[in-house]
């Protein structure tokens, strides 16, 4: 399925790997654009562009601190992603249950040998 041309929704915004890296970085605390650019080895305009997209979809908040603008994670914006991925929880639980049963059978077989 082709991605929409816009980044107006959370899923499109996090489809970009560098934006996901920014979210991981901001999970540890607020950063300025300069810090984001330096820590992720990207240009400052590039970091600004990604932060703007993340802010527009509600994944990042910003605040003025002196002459700087600090960006922080807005985890509430990830709710739609969390809810969507949560729909696959049953699949993973069943997979882990089958794996656990296989391991138990394997242990019993080896014990009997």
N, C-alpha and C positions, 0 to 999 in steps of 0.2 A: 504494500500500500504506500503510495507516495505521501510524503509529508506535506502539510500545508505550507504555503509560502510565508506565512506570518509566524511570529513567535509569541502570539498573544495568549497562548495557554501554557500551563505549567509543563505539560508533556513535551511540547515543542521546545520550550526553553531548556529543559534538562537533556534534550537529545544531543546537545552540543557538549562534547567531552570537557572542554575548558570551563564551561559553566558548572559542570558537576564538580570539577576540581576546586572552583571558587567556593562552592557550597561546603565542601569538606573543610577547606581552610577556615571559613567563617564559623564553622561549628565550634572551633576552639576559641573564638572571640572576635571582637570587632577589629577591622583593619581599614586603613586608608587605601585609596586607589593606588598610591605609590607602593605601599607594602604588598598589596595583592599582586601588582605587576612584578615586583622584585622576587617575591617568594615563588611565584609560578613561572618566572622567566618569560614574561610576555611584555609587550609594549604597554605604556600607560594608556594610550588611546584605545588599544584593544581591551585592556582591563575595564576601562570606563564603559565601553560599549557593552561588554558582557554584564557588568553590574547594572547598567540601565535596563537591559532586558529582564534581568532577574528581579529588579525592583518593580518593573511594570506588571509582572505576573504575580507579585506578592510573595516572592521567596526571600527577598532581601529588603531590609529597612535601612534608612540612612538618617544620620543626625549630624548637625553642625557641632564641631568642637573646636572653638577658636577659629583658626584659619583653615582648618581641615574639615573634610566631611568623612565621617566614619560609617562603614557599612557593617551590618551584622545580619546574621541568619534570622529569618522570620519563619520558624518551623511550622507555623499554622498554615502557611502557603502550601506545604507538602501534604496537607490532609487529603486532597483528591488523589494524589499518587498513592498514599498509604492505603486509602480505602480501595482503590482499584487493585493494587497488588495483593491486598488482604484476601481478595476473592480466590487467590491461588493457594491459600494456606492449606485447604483440605487436600489438594494434590500433593503438596510436599509432605504433609503428615502421613498420607497413605504410602508414599514412596519410602519414607523413613521406617514405617511399620513393616513394609515388605523387606527392606534391607535388614532390619533387626531380626525378623523371622529367619531370613537366610543365614545370618551369622549364627544364630542359635542352633539351627539345623546343622551347620558346618561343625560347630563345637561338639554337638552330640555325636556326629559321625566320627570325628577324630577321636573322641573319648572312647567310643566303642571299638575302635581298631586296635 
